[in-house]
Amino acid sequence: MKRSPMELAALASAAVPGLAPTGVSSAPDDPADFESALLIDDSGKQWRVRAPRHAEASMRLETELQVLRAFTPAVRAELPFLIPHVAGTVRLGDLRTFVYSHIEGSPRSLDELAKGGRELAREIGRAIAAIHELPRTLVNEADLPAYEANEVRQRRLNELDQAATTGRIPSDLLRRWEHALEDVSLWRFNPTVVHGDIHEDNLLLAAGRVCAVAGWTDLSIGDPADDFAWLAATQDTEFADEVHEAYVSARPDAADEHLLRRAALAAEFALAQWMVRGLALGDDGMVSEAEEMMRSLSADLAAEEAALAANAGDEDFVSRDDDAEVAAAPQDPENLETSALPIIPRP
């Protein structure tokens, strides 16, 4: 049952004794999982309330509670941004609604972030770097998932097999993703603490700076590229490059030449994961949306390959020496880099 912002405000009042909301508005969130609202109380203080829509989402909020408790004052002090505190919870049936002390700042759209200038892009890169520099003990002590590089690759292969059994994935995408996952050299990286749900809605800005990071439901040790996948949806490649360059500068000892390729792959593969989740939840809308985006991605990739083949045809022969000429071979579509992506809306 969908809850209105007023209903969420009533739940917040039950979760936090003495909280008297005087204003409420809806808040951006993952619509398949949560209903959210921003509240203001009679003293002018702001709060955020998140209500899970199903049991899996409720478990994610329970995980976030573990994560936020694991952030000791010393760890929080080392971060260049703030993270929320859970102020109270209330159970309604089998699901628990969470209320957070709201941090000043608000999210921006991806286009707004891209237009925010070089320094904002660099702030985002440094924020991601700070997350990846968090101590692994924070994840281990909270009993959260930890994966080595090959385990990450194997899990993706297993997910690809599961998605393939649905018969709903375009065959060219299956081949493309399988080829990337079987390229072992692509998956040689140093696992780090990973936020797991970085995107524009979880970056809170104030005065043009990243003041807080929210949405800590998917913290783990894994592939740092996952926290860059959201950037595949931007048309502004300069913005994405600035974010990545600032990240690399902040983590000079963690060079990873394939990070952006894996991030691009994660962005593509998220469409299949979204479709599988929709099937599991019995949500026909999610399934249809994912299928349409995969068809669009397949068409865009086919157009890209056709353009590459046409360019190769314009340069049939390349002179190497006075006595040698070689034919310029067209690229194998299965070997195309995954870093140059079409726009992929975040599900």
WOBELUR-V863230 format. One line per field, one symbol per residue. psi: psi as a letter, one per 30 degrees, with the letter a starting at -180 (. if undefined). A space follows every 50 residues. Layout:
psi: ???
This chain:
psi: kkkleeeeeeeeefejkfkjkflkllkkljffelkllklkafggkklkkk kkfleeeeeeeeeeeeeeffjleeeeffkgllllkjfllkkjbfkkkkkk kkkkllllleeeefgfleeeeeeeeeeeeeeffkkffeeefghlkkklef eeeeeeeeeeeeeeffgfkkeeeeeeeeeeffjeffgjljklkkefhkle fgjkkkhgljflkahhfgklkbjfffgfeffffkfjfeeeeeeeeeeeef ifghkjfgeeeeeeeeeeffeeeeeeeeeefgjeeeeeeeeeeeeeeeee eeeeeeeeeeeeffiekkkelfgkkkkjklkkefgkkgfjllkjkk.
